[in-house]
Amino acid sequence: MLIITISKKLAKPVLRVSLVGILIQTSHSFFMSDAFDIHGAAGLVMLIMVVLIGVLLLFFAGKAISEAWLE
């Protein structure tokens, strides 16, 4: 999150890369391993929340750039 305050040009690309990393890790955990059997529905809900927060941070960075909060 520190990169957002340093440079508004890097805010969205860095968050996009972070979101891609989250999606890769999540897809590996639940589609290529037996994490659902180990963690159950609670683990699935937690991973969905992590992805949702990542998407919301990406939208927030876009809003902050458009509103010039990061000048």
C-alpha positions as CSV (number, residue, x, y, z in Angstrom):
1,M,0.0,0.0,0.0
2,L,3.0,2.3,0.4
3,I,3.5,2.4,-3.4
4,I,0.1,4.0,-3.8
5,T,1.2,7.0,-1.7
6,I,4.5,7.3,-3.5
7,S,3.4,7.3,-7.1
8,K,0.0,7.4,-8.6
9,K,1.3,6.1,-11.9
10,L,2.3,2.9,-10.2
11,A,-0.8,2.5,-8.0
12,K,-3.1,0.6,-10.4
13,P,-0.5,-1.5,-12.1
14,V,0.9,-2.7,-8.8
15,L,-2.5,-3.5,-7.5
16,R,-3.4,-5.4,-10.7
17,V,-0.3,-7.5,-10.4
18,S,-1.2,-8.2,-6.8
19,L,-4.7,-9.2,-7.7
20,V,-3.4,-11.6,-10.4
21,G,-1.1,-13.1,-7.8
22,I,-4.1,-13.5,-5.4
23,L,-6.1,-15.2,-8.2
24,I,-3.3,-17.6,-9.1
25,Q,-2.8,-18.6,-5.5
26,T,-6.5,-19.0,-4.9
27,S,-7.0,-21.1,-8.0
28,H,-4.1,-23.3,-7.1
29,S,-5.4,-23.8,-3.5
30,F,-8.9,-24.8,-4.5
31,F,-8.6,-26.3,-8.0
32,M,-5.2,-28.1,-7.9
33,S,-5.0,-29.3,-4.4
34,D,-7.4,-30.7,-1.8
35,A,-7.6,-27.5,0.3
36,F,-11.4,-27.6,0.3
37,D,-11.4,-31.0,1.9
38,I,-8.9,-29.7,4.6
39,H,-10.4,-26.2,5.3
40,G,-14.0,-26.7,4.2
41,A,-16.4,-24.0,3.5
42,A,-14.8,-21.5,5.9
43,G,-11.6,-21.6,3.9
44,L,-13.5,-21.0,0.7
45,V,-15.3,-18.0,2.2
46,M,-12.0,-16.6,3.5
47,L,-10.4,-16.8,0.0
48,I,-13.4,-15.2,-1.6
49,M,-13.1,-12.3,0.9
50,V,-9.4,-11.9,0.1
51,V,-10.2,-11.7,-3.7
52,L,-13.1,-9.3,-3.0
53,I,-10.9,-7.0,-0.9
54,G,-8.2,-7.1,-3.7
55,V,-10.8,-6.0,-6.3
56,L,-12.2,-3.3,-4.0
57,L,-8.6,-2.0,-3.5
58,L,-8.2,-1.8,-7.2
59,F,-11.4,0.2,-7.6
60,F,-10.4,2.4,-4.7
61,A,-7.0,3.1,-6.3
62,G,-8.8,4.1,-9.6
63,K,-11.1,6.4,-7.6
64,A,-8.2,8.0,-5.7
65,I,-6.4,8.7,-9.0
66,S,-9.5,10.1,-10.7
67,E,-10.3,12.3,-7.7
68,A,-6.6,13.5,-7.5
69,W,-6.2,12.3,-3.9
70,L,-2.7,11.1,-4.8
71,E,-1.2,14.3,-6.0
